[in-house]
């Protein structure tokens, strides 16, 4: 009986592990209209309350996405620092090759916090990985860009790491890579996130092949809000007849946005020679399809918009605002009801969110361009924040 229970428990863990996962991509300047790299992370996690926090690190100040209850844990789940070093991660489920117990794992946030506090370049991060204490407590793909044009994924387990260079045309001929929850150097056909990988890669490839621009706005509105499913061959955003036929109800499985989606971030880096602190971290808190992207710059110091941060263990106002709407999207609590989404509710809130977000980009992009030219400072983004704050 004990063996049977153990086996069942292991299977349950395997089936549920993809809940705590993410979808991501790195685009080099080759794939963007202005030559600036972009790093996208669509976060999935068991903690719905996320916020942005400003930190004074060991060497550098930085902005980081954190779990609201974990203010004192020194964990970062995506971030960028004052010298243009930016990092994210996706969990991997095919890299671990040891018997290190689970209680010593899940240290990816600690690794990223240290990297943001101490690293300037990809080379710095590589040195940090080499010197990091073993076992590292990680099984992950770390995505990194820096202010010198570096862009790479690092597939890391407890004892070793491998670099996948997005600037290498043999690896990324179109200047981008998508990563979900498996690693290229890991066990073949093992891991998670294969359908989401295909969803994202197909959407990106089609955009590039039609010479469409890969921008933060395009990523937020075409990746973080897509309800395309490559296996089923459906796209809820485009097939009203299907949505009506199913009364708006669909199984929440293998779309990029899922019930576990809590944040979407696009880090807009700088070209080599530009001021590193002009990196922009476009951020949606809460459930991305119905949230609004807001531009953040580390050069603004501790002046994170009040609605995106909080003191100690409180929640961000923006996140709470989005999560209230999410209740209508996943309203069924009994039995397996929590596995179903109400697309009519998504549609109800997504359209106005996009309208607001379009206005944010329209206001913010000229300000960011002036900042790059030295004609404005990040403090001038306050006008954008005041416009966003009107929606609460």
WOSUL-V651011 format. One record per backbone hydrogen bond with DSSP energy under -1.0 kcal/mol. CO is the residue of the C=O (numbers start at 1). NH is the residue of the N-H. Records with the same first field share a line. If there is no record, write none. Layout:
CO->NH, NH
//
This chain:
1->5
2->6
3->7
4->8
5->9
6->10
7->11
8->12
9->13
10->14
11->15
12->16
13->17
16->19
17->20
19->21
21->44
23->42
24->179
25->40
26->177
27->38
28->31
37->269
38->27
39->267
40->25
41->265
42->23
43->262
49->68
51->66
53->64
55->62
60->57
61->82
62->55
63->80
64->53
65->77
66->51
67->70
70->73
78->65
79->87
80->63
81->84
85->81
86->145
87->79
88->143
90->141
94->187
101->104
102->105
107->111
108->112
109->76, 113
110->114
111->115
112->116
113->117
114->118
115->119
117->59, 60
121->125
122->126
123->127
124->128
125->129
126->130
127->131
128->132
137->107
139->92
140->156
141->90
142->154
143->88
144->152
145->86
150->146
151->166
152->144
153->164
154->142
155->162
156->140
158->136
160->157
162->155
164->153
165->168
168->171, 172
172->175
175->28
177->26
179->24
181->93, 192
183->186
187->190
193->197
194->198
195->199
196->200
197->201
198->202
199->203
200->204
201->205
202->206
203->207
204->208
205->209
206->210
207->212
208->211
215->219
216->220
217->221
218->222
219->223, 224
227->236
229->233, 234
234->229
235->238, 239
239->243
240->244
241->245
242->246
243->248
244->247
246->249
248->343
250->341
251->253
258->261
260->45
262->286
263->43
264->284
265->41
266->282
267->39
268->280
271->274
275->278
276->279
280->268
282->266
283->294
284->264
287->290
288->291
294->283
296->281
297->300
298->301
300->303
305->308
307->318
308->52
311->314
316->320
317->321
318->322
319->323
320->324
322->326
325->328
326->330
329->342
334->337
336->339
337->340
339->252
341->250
342->346
343->347
344->348
345->349
346->350
347->351
349->353
350->354
351->355
352->356
353->357
354->358
355->359
356->360
357->361
358->362
359->363
360->364
361->365
364->368
365->369
366->370
367->371
368->372
369->373
370->375
371->374
377->380
378->381
379->382
381->385
382->386
383->387
384->388
385->389
388->391
389->392
//
